[in-house]
Structures are given as structure tokens and as C-alpha cells.
Amino acid sequence: MAEQNLSAQEHLEHAREMLWDAIQALEDTQRVMFKAGDRYVAEVWGDGVRTVLDLTERITDLSGDLTKVHIEIGRLTKKDRARGS
């Protein structure tokens, strides 16, 4: 249970790293969704295309929200470091 001994700064950095990984996973998911959309257009063409686009837009929104949180954590840690200097 070494994690309990981490400082607030270290916990924030860990959370920031986890967010970065989540953002990368969402970007990979977007690429797969675009491929699914391409296949729907080529094979089916119908409501599925609109649904795939809607879902991809929601993923984009989530990615943007996570990016904002990632930036805010970075600002907070920078401010905390400056206080500690």
C-alpha cells in the first residue's frame, strides 16, 4: 500500500497520466468508429450511419472534456510546485 504514502502532487500526476491514457484510448476508439461508419456507408447505408456519426461525436465531446480536466490538473500541479519553491 505504498500509494497511501504519496503526496497530493504525486496523486495528481498519477491521475493526469491516467487521463492521458484515457484520451489516447478515446482517440483510438474514434478511428475505429470512423472505419465502422465507412463500412456502413459501403455496405448498409441507413440509420446506422447516422448513429455511428452521433456516437463518434459523443466520443469527441468526451475526449474534449477529458482534455480540459487534464489541462486543469496540469495547471494545479504547476501552481502547487510554484508555491513550494
Beta strands, then each sheet from edge to edge (+ up, - down):
end
